[in-house]
Amino acid sequence: MRDGWENTPLRRVTRQVIEPVALAPDCEYTNLGVKWYAAGTFHRQPKLGSDIKATRLFRVRPGQFVYNRLFATEGSFALVRPADAHAVASNEFPVFAVDAARLLPEYLYLHFQQPSVWQDVNLQCTGTTKSRLRWKEDRFGAYQLALPPLAEQRRIVDLIGALDGVAGALADATNAAQETRGFLLEALLARLPEATALKPIGSVGVFLRGRRFTKSDYVDEGLGCIHYGQIHTDLGSVTTHPLTFVPEEMRGRLRLASPGDVVVAATSEDVEGLGKATAWLGKDDVAVHDDCYIFRHSLDPRFASHLFASKGFQRQKVQFAAGTKVTRISGANLGLIEVPVPHLADQAVIGQTMSDLDATLDSLTLERSRLRSLRAHALAVLLSGEHEIPESYDEFLGVAS
C-alpha cells in the first residue's frame, strides 16, 4: 500500500443514524429498497400506515450509506439519492452518515461495489439458517478498508464516474432499442390470424427447476453454466456461448438445458425482472442455476424466448409474483400464463424477425459487458492502493483495458 493510505475500520469514519418515524394510520409511506449488485436504491409500492405491520420505520437522507442486512452477500449496498428523501426504511436497512473530512460517500460506495468484498461479507454473516444470515452493524463498523487521502479518493471517484458516463450512454441506447423491440414484438403478435389460440404456456412445455451451484464453483473451462444473475445483466433473448463454467465432474448432479430449451429467471429483486428468459442455442448442454427454470417445449426456440417478454406475459405474471424480500414465481404458476401459440411457420417468422433486431441489442449488450469488465478491473486496481493514478486518465484506461 502506498504512502498516505491507511487501513481504517469503518466505525472511525462512519456513524449509524437512527431516525424513527412513528407511523400514522392514514398517512402513506414509501419503503426504500436496495438493489442487488450495488445497483442503487429503488422504491416499493406506497402503503398506508394502517397496512404496515411494523410500528415504526426510519428516515433516510441523501448522501447517507445504506445496505440490506439480509442481502449484503448479494451486493445490496447503495447511497441514498436526492430522489429518496421522502422514503423510509425498515430496520433491515441500517443507515450511516459518513465523516466527510476523511471519507467521501461515493468512495465508500465504490468499495462495496466489488464482488470480492461481497464474498468477504458473506464470511462475516451470522444467523440461525442460511436464508436468515445477516451482516450486522457491528461487523460493518469493524470492517476495514484501504483509505487514501481525500484528494486521491476524489480522483478515483471521478475516473470511475467517467466510465459510468459511457455506461449510461450505452444503457440509454439499449433502453431505446428494447423499447423498439417491444413495439415490434407486439405488432407482430397483433398480426397473427384471429383464430390463433391462447394457451397456458404449460400446455406446450414443462418447467424444470435448475440445481444449485455457486460462483465459487466457477473454473476457467469445463461444463458451461447459466446463473440466474447473468439472465438479468448479461444475456439477451438468445444465448449461444456460456459466459462461465463449472467443473465437468459436477455434470451428474446438476440439471442441464439442451439446445432449444429456454432458461427463465425464477427470482428477481423486483417483479419487472421476474421471468426474463433466454433461449439456449449453443452446441452442447449447459448447467442451469436453481433460481432458474428450464422450459422444455415444442415451440420455435426464438419465438418461445420472446413470449416471456411480451406484454401479455408481463401483465399476467404480476398476479403470481410472491415474496417481500425477493420476488419469486413458481414453475406451476408460470405454466398458467396464457400466450398465443400460432403455427410453427408463423413462430419461425416472428422469431427470425425479432432476431434481426436482437443483433443490435446483442451488440450493445456485448459492449456493456466489456465496459463492466473494464470498470471492474479499473476499480480493483484503483482501490488496491498499490498503483499510482497516471496524470493522464487516458493513459490509465489504455493500461487497464
Beta strands, then each sheet from edge to edge (+ up, - down):
strand 1: 6-9
strand 2: 14-17
strand 3: 20-22
strand 4: 28-29
strand 5: 32-34
strand 6: 41-43
strand 7: 47-48
strand 8: 56-59
strand 9: 65-67
strand 10: 77-79
strand 11: 88-89
strand 12: 95-98
strand 13: 144-147
strand 14: 197-200
strand 15: 205-209
strand 16: 223-226
strand 17: 238-239
strand 18: 244-246
strand 19: 256-257
strand 20: 262-265
strand 21: 267-268
strand 22: 277-280
strand 23: 286-288
strand 24: 292-297
strand 25: 327-328
strand 26: 338-341
sheet 1: 1+ 13-
sheet 2: 2+ 12- 9+ 10-
sheet 3: 3+ 8- 11+
sheet 4: 4+ 7-
sheet 5: 5+ 6-
sheet 6: 14+ 26-
sheet 7: 15+ 24- 20+ 22- 17-
sheet 8: 18+ 16- 23- 19+
sheet 9: 21+ 25-
end
